[in-house]
């Protein structure tokens, strides 16, 4: 179950499969496997055979799904000096 960034880093291991959806573009990006991990990012193998990287989100940019089987990456779209306003950019769901 993923609740924090630390939980996410422990859960995503090479070989883990996730179903990715780009919320802003309303695009199903398919099932991707984790192929690379380091301290700042995680790499997913795309259906086209390329590696797509996701920088580890900050704690405030991560929202776990209520059932613990996925997570959303959020983006702060507020202007400087305003209270933070977040929107979901990417949604990931664990497969299997």
GROMACS elastic network, one bead per residue, 0.5 to 0.9 nm:
[ bonds ]
;  ai    aj funct       b0    kb
    1     7     6  0.74108   500
    1     8     6  0.84980   500
    1    11     6  0.80440   500
    1    64     6  0.86947   500
    1    67     6  0.79087   500
    1    69     6  0.63920   500
    1    70     6  0.82937   500
    2     5     6  0.78420   500
    2     6     6  0.84607   500
    2     7     6  0.51473   500
    2     8     6  0.56128   500
    2    10     6  0.89186   500
    2    11     6  0.74036   500
    2    64     6  0.60870   500
    2    65     6  0.80169   500
    2    68     6  0.53620   500
    2    69     6  0.71656   500
    2    70     6  0.71566   500
    2    71     6  0.73844   500
    3     6     6  0.82988   500
    3     7     6  0.61967   500
    3     8     6  0.74850   500
    3    62     6  0.85305   500
    3    63     6  0.75424   500
    3    64     6  0.54074   500
    3    65     6  0.82785   500
    3    68     6  0.71496   500
    3    71     6  0.84391   500
    4     7     6  0.50649   500
    4     8     6  0.63153   500
    4     9     6  0.87626   500
    4    59     6  0.67066   500
    4    62     6  0.74342   500
    4    63     6  0.82097   500
    4    64     6  0.75798   500
    5     9     6  0.62287   500
    5    10     6  0.86520   500
    5    56     6  0.76453   500
    5    57     6  0.71965   500
    5    58     6  0.72282   500
    5    59     6  0.59421   500
    5    62     6  0.71048   500
    6     9     6  0.51336   500
    6    10     6  0.62892   500
    6    11     6  0.86329   500
    7    10     6  0.51134   500
    7    11     6  0.60727   500
    7    12     6  0.86183   500
    8    11     6  0.50478   500
    8    12     6  0.59918   500
    8    56     6  0.89987   500
    8    71     6  0.85612   500
    9    12     6  0.54662   500
    9    13     6  0.76329   500
    9    37     6  0.88826   500
    9    42     6  0.88870   500
    9    56     6  0.83615   500
   10    13     6  0.70817   500
   11    16     6  0.81319   500
   12    15     6  0.82599   500
   12    16     6  0.59248   500
   12    17     6  0.84843   500
   12    34     6  0.71225   500
   12    37     6  0.85229   500
   12    42     6  0.83533   500
   13    16     6  0.55160   500
   13    34     6  0.65370   500
   13    35     6  0.82272   500
   13    36     6  0.83372   500
   13    37     6  0.75860   500
   14    17     6  0.87671   500
   14    33     6  0.74257   500
   14    35     6  0.51077   500
   14    36     6  0.62305   500
   14    37     6  0.72657   500
   14    43     6  0.89375   500
   15    33     6  0.55846   500
   15    34     6  0.52179   500
   15    35     6  0.63550   500
   16    32     6  0.83379   500
   16    33     6  0.55394   500
   16    34     6  0.54049   500
   16    35     6  0.83719   500
   16    94     6  0.78245   500
   16    95     6  0.79156   500
   16    96     6  0.88871   500
   17    31     6  0.65668   500
   17    32     6  0.55483   500
   17    34     6  0.64100   500
   17    44     6  0.87253   500
   17    93     6  0.85921   500
   17    94     6  0.61431   500
   17    95     6  0.53742   500
   17    96     6  0.74930   500
   18    30     6  0.83150   500
   18    31     6  0.55063   500
   18    32     6  0.54320   500
   18    33     6  0.64143   500
   18    34     6  0.80489   500
   18    44     6  0.88645   500
   18    70     6  0.82576   500
   18    92     6  0.60274   500
   18    93     6  0.52890   500
   18    95     6  0.51701   500
   18    96     6  0.86327   500
   19    28     6  0.83349   500
   19    29     6  0.73750   500
   19    30     6  0.55054   500
   19    32     6  0.61822   500
   19    33     6  0.88273   500
   19    70     6  0.89857   500
   19    91     6  0.81871   500
   19    92     6  0.55505   500
   19    93     6  0.50512   500
   19    94     6  0.63318   500
   19    95     6  0.64660   500
   20    27     6  0.88653   500
   20    28     6  0.65089   500
   20    29     6  0.52498   500
   20    30     6  0.56708   500
   20    31     6  0.62359   500
   20    32     6  0.71224   500
   20    90     6  0.71130   500
   20    91     6  0.58393   500
   20    93     6  0.66259   500
   20    94     6  0.89760   500
   21    25     6  0.88057   500
   21    26     6  0.73101   500
   21    27     6  0.58753   500
   21    29     6  0.53467   500
   21    30     6  0.72285   500
   21    89     6  0.86697   500
   21    90     6  0.58395   500
   21    91     6  0.51588   500
   21    92     6  0.64496   500
   21    93     6  0.86215   500
   22    25     6  0.56560   500
   22    26     6  0.57144   500
   22    27     6  0.51155   500
   22    28     6  0.63292   500
   22    29     6  0.67549   500
   22    88     6  0.88158   500
   22    89     6  0.61355   500
   22    91     6  0.64627   500
   22    92     6  0.88954   500
   23    27     6  0.66720   500
   23    28     6  0.84219   500
   23    88     6  0.65552   500
   23    89     6  0.52183   500
   23    90     6  0.55136   500
   23    91     6  0.67962   500
   24    27     6  0.79350   500
   24    87     6  0.88035   500
   24    88     6  0.74656   500
   24    89     6  0.55169   500
   24    90     6  0.76126   500
   25    28     6  0.88947   500
   25    89     6  0.84967   500
   27    30     6  0.89688   500
   28    31     6  0.89965   500
   29    32     6  0.82097   500
   29    46     6  0.80724   500
   29    47     6  0.82582   500
   30    46     6  0.78708   500
   30    47     6  0.70476   500
   31    45     6  0.88305   500
   31    46     6  0.76943   500
   31    47     6  0.73548   500
   31    95     6  0.78293   500
   32    44     6  0.57005   500
   32    45     6  0.54339   500
   32    46     6  0.55612   500
   32    47     6  0.68798   500
   33    43     6  0.83370   500
   33    44     6  0.53180   500
   33    45     6  0.53529   500
   33    46     6  0.76411   500
   34    37     6  0.76786   500
   34    42     6  0.70960   500
   34    43     6  0.57506   500
   34    45     6  0.63869   500
   35    42     6  0.78794   500
   35    43     6  0.56031   500
   35    44     6  0.55767   500
   35    45     6  0.61804   500
   35    51     6  0.77224   500
   36    41     6  0.83451   500
   36    42     6  0.57591   500
   36    44     6  0.70349   500
   36    45     6  0.88211   500
   36    51     6  0.85599   500
   36    53     6  0.86709   500
   37    40     6  0.80535   500
   37    41     6  0.60946   500
   37    43     6  0.60934   500
   38    41     6  0.56109   500
   38    42     6  0.64051   500
   38    43     6  0.87501   500
   39    42     6  0.83240   500
   39    56     6  0.81191   500
   40    54     6  0.86468   500
   40    55     6  0.57470   500
   40    56     6  0.57435   500
   40    57     6  0.89895   500
   41    53     6  0.63877   500
   41    54     6  0.54543   500
   41    56     6  0.51396   500
   41    57     6  0.87575   500
   42    52     6  0.83589   500
   42    53     6  0.55954   500
   42    54     6  0.54004   500
   42    55     6  0.64332   500
   42    56     6  0.69875   500
   43    51     6  0.58993   500
   43    52     6  0.54932   500
   43    54     6  0.64178   500
   43    55     6  0.87873   500
   44    50     6  0.81567   500
   44    51     6  0.53907   500
   44    52     6  0.51643   500
   44    53     6  0.62231   500
   44    54     6  0.79776   500
   45    48     6  0.79576   500
   45    49     6  0.59644   500
   45    50     6  0.56522   500
   45    52     6  0.63375   500
   45    53     6  0.88983   500
   46    49     6  0.52848   500
   46    50     6  0.53272   500
   46    51     6  0.60032   500
   46    52     6  0.65542   500
   47    50     6  0.75142   500
   48    51     6  0.88708   500
   54    57     6  0.81299   500
   57    60     6  0.78328   500
   57    61     6  0.55534   500
   57    62     6  0.61180   500
   57    73     6  0.68322   500
   57    74     6  0.82585   500
   58    61     6  0.51818   500
   58    62     6  0.66504   500
   59    62     6  0.54443   500
   59    63     6  0.82781   500
   60    63     6  0.78434   500
   60    74     6  0.79819   500
   61    72     6  0.81413   500
   61    73     6  0.56709   500
   61    75     6  0.63584   500
   61    76     6  0.77566   500
   61    86     6  0.79986   500
   61    88     6  0.88237   500
   62    71     6  0.69083   500
   62    72     6  0.58845   500
   62    73     6  0.50490   500
   62    74     6  0.61003   500
   63    66     6  0.89728   500
   63    70     6  0.88609   500
   63    71     6  0.56099   500
   63    72     6  0.50789   500
   63    73     6  0.65291   500
   63    74     6  0.73078   500
   63    88     6  0.87461   500
   64    67     6  0.81956   500
   64    68     6  0.62996   500
   64    69     6  0.80230   500
   64    70     6  0.61654   500
   64    72     6  0.62493   500
   64    73     6  0.88796   500
   65    68     6  0.52388   500
   65    69     6  0.63534   500
   65    70     6  0.52360   500
   65    71     6  0.51860   500
   65    72     6  0.72333   500
   65    93     6  0.85536   500
   66    69     6  0.78461   500
   66    70     6  0.83524   500
   66    71     6  0.88730   500
   67    70     6  0.76493   500
   68    71     6  0.76643   500
   69    92     6  0.87152   500
   69    93     6  0.60104   500
   69    94     6  0.56653   500
   69    95     6  0.85223   500
   70    91     6  0.75381   500
   70    92     6  0.53732   500
   70    94     6  0.55657   500
   71    90     6  0.85320   500
   71    91     6  0.60170   500
   71    92     6  0.53550   500
   71    93     6  0.65798   500
   71    94     6  0.86590   500
   72    88     6  0.63495   500
   72    89     6  0.73530   500
   72    90     6  0.56513   500
   72    92     6  0.61115   500
   72    93     6  0.87140   500
   73    87     6  0.85457   500
   73    88     6  0.59182   500
   73    89     6  0.58073   500
   73    90     6  0.51643   500
   73    91     6  0.63853   500
   73    92     6  0.82731   500
   74    86     6  0.59910   500
   74    87     6  0.53651   500
   74    89     6  0.54628   500
   74    90     6  0.71571   500
   74    91     6  0.89500   500
   75    85     6  0.81083   500
   75    86     6  0.53451   500
   75    87     6  0.54692   500
   75    88     6  0.63624   500
   75    89     6  0.63617   500
   76    79     6  0.88082   500
   76    84     6  0.61249   500
   76    85     6  0.54360   500
   76    87     6  0.67305   500
   77    84     6  0.72945   500
   77    85     6  0.57616   500
   77    86     6  0.61464   500
   77    87     6  0.74246   500
   78    81     6  0.82309   500
   78    82     6  0.59795   500
   78    83     6  0.67636   500
   78    84     6  0.53921   500
   78    85     6  0.52691   500
   78    86     6  0.76993   500
   79    82     6  0.55494   500
   79    83     6  0.81681   500
   79    84     6  0.81130   500
   79    85     6  0.89476   500
   80    83     6  0.84243   500
   80    84     6  0.89929   500
   81    84     6  0.88298   500
   82    85     6  0.83845   500
   88    91     6  0.73530   500
